[in-house]
């Protein structure tokens, strides 16, 4: 093999390596990322389960965002058998959002729940409710979530109306739907807007704009 042929082979190999490095994550890789996220989530939420996986970025290394959900987050012991079990009521369920970084065949959970960062990142007041702070997100009532850029997500979530509006329908019946655009992984709210008011009736939930 002469020098020109050798150079061509090396160039082709380099191109193939670059394409492989930037290839979209496979179904198997996404599954491994989801499993790693749920395993981490179960350390803080007893019955955490998988809801949705998103690819935040593909290069230089894949980064995944995994939405998980728990209905009974607390760990408890059965007084009769001593076995550990999950416990919680209807008001204790919530969604979490894990961030997973893939390096080769290794999947590292860098954040078990990115939503936990939001109060500090946005300066939310501990003396006001989530309902009274427009940028605050209630992760009990997430309706949809999607990646809209390499470092941004859009979350549609319901929450209760501010107390001054006198529109409380019950703890499990939020009456306002909000859309948030959030930067990741710092979780700063870039934009928050009211989508509609929710009304409950015999025909289900109506989103009135």
N, C-alpha and C positions, 0 to 999 in steps of 0.2 A: 504494500500500500504506500503510495507516494504522499508527499506532504499535503497536497491539495485534497486528496481523498480523505486523509486523516483529519484535516481541518473540517471538512464537510460532515464527517461522521460525528465529530465532537460538537459541532454546531447543532446538528439534528438532535443529539442526545440532550443538549442543554435546553433546546426548545421543548422537547418532550417532558423534561423534568419541570420546566416552568409551567407548562400546561397542566401537568398533574398536580402541581402545588396549588394552582388556582381553580381546580375542578370543583364543581359544586359538591357539597357533602352528600354522601349516599344515604339511602334509607336506613341502612344498618348503623351508620355513624350517628344519624339523628336519634335512632332508638337508644344507642349507648348514652348519648347526651341526656336524653329524657330520663333514663334509668338512674344516672348519676345525680340528676337534679332531685328526683323524687326520694332517693335514698337520703340525701342531705336534708330534705324537707321533713322527713319522718322523724328527725332528731328533735324538731321543735313542734311538729304537728302530727299527732298520733296516726291519723288515718289519711294522710296526704296522698293524693292521687293525681295522675297526669291529666291535663286538660288540652294543652296545645303547645307545639314547638315551633319556633321561628328562627330563621338564620339572620342574625344581625349583620354579620359580615363573613365573607369567604376567604379573604386574604389580608395580611400574610398568613394568618391562621384562622380557622373557622371559629366563630363566636356564636353561641346559641342563647336564645331567651326561651325559657320553659315556664309556661303558666301552669300552676298546680292549684289544687282546691282541697280544702278540708272541712268536714262537717262536725267532727268531734276531735278537736285539737288536743285536749288535755289527756294526760296519762293518769290512770287511776288503778287501784288494786281491788279486786273482788274480795270482800271481807270474809267470804266463806272458803274460797279456794286459794286466795293469795295471788292469783294470776293477774298479770297486767292487762288492762283493757282500755279502750278509748272511751272518753266521755265528753259530753258537751250538749248544749241545747241549740234551739233554732237560731238564737241570737249570737252564737259563737262561731258560726261558719265564716270562712273568708277565702279569698284567693291570694296566692303568693306568686312572685315572679323571680325565678332563679336565672343566674347568668353562668354559662358554662363555656370554658375555653378549651379547644382541642389542640393538643400538640402531638402530632404523630398519632399514635394509638392511645394516648392518655387524655382523659376528660377530667378537667379540674373545675370544680364549682367555686367560683370566686365570690359569689353572693348568693345566699340561700333565698333571700327575699329582698329584692330591690325596693319594694314599696316601703320598707322600714326606713329607708334613707330620706323619704320625702319631707317629713316634718323639719328636720335640721337643714336640708338643702334649700328649702323654701321659706324658712323662718316662720313656720306656722305657730300660732299662739296656743299654749297649753290651756289657756283660760277661756278659749272659745271652742265651740263645737265644730266638727267638720262641716256641718250644714251652714254655719255662719262665715266660712272662709271659702270664697269662690274657687281658689286654686287647689284646695284640699280635695283629695279623692277618697271615696269610700270603697275600699277593696272588698267589701262584702257583696257588692252588687255590680260587678263588672259584666258588661254585656258583650263587648268585643274588644280585641286588641290586635294591632298589626304594626309591623315595621314599615316606616314610610321613608326611611333614609338610613345611611350607615350608622347614625348615632341618634336617631329619633324614633319614637313610637307614638301611636295614636291610641288612646284608650277611651272608650265610651263606657261610662259607669253611672249608675243611679245613686242618688242620696236624698236625704230628707230636706224639706224646705226650711229656710231660716225661721227661727221661732217667731220673728216679727210678722211673718206672712200668715201665721195661724192656719197651717195646712198639714197638720200631722195626722196620718192615717193609721199609724201603728208602727211598731219597731221593725217589722218585716215588710213594710209597704212604703218604700221611698216615693216621693212625689215629684222629683226633679231628675231630669236626665242631662248629664254634662258630657262634653267632649274635651279631652285634654291632649295636648301635644307635649311630650316630655323628652328631654335629652337623656341618653343613657351612656355610661352607667351612673352619672352623678344624680339623676332623677330630678333635675330642675324643671319646673313647669314653664314651658315657653309660651303656651297659650291655653286658655280655658274659657269655654263659652257654653252657655245654657242652650241645650238642643230643644227641649220641650218640657211641658208639665205632664205628669202622668195621672191618669184617672182610672180607677178600678170599677168594674161593673160586671154584669152577668156575661158579657161577651169577652171578658178578659181585660187586658191592660191596653189603654188607648194613649198614644203619645200626641198630645195636642200642642201644636206650634202657635 
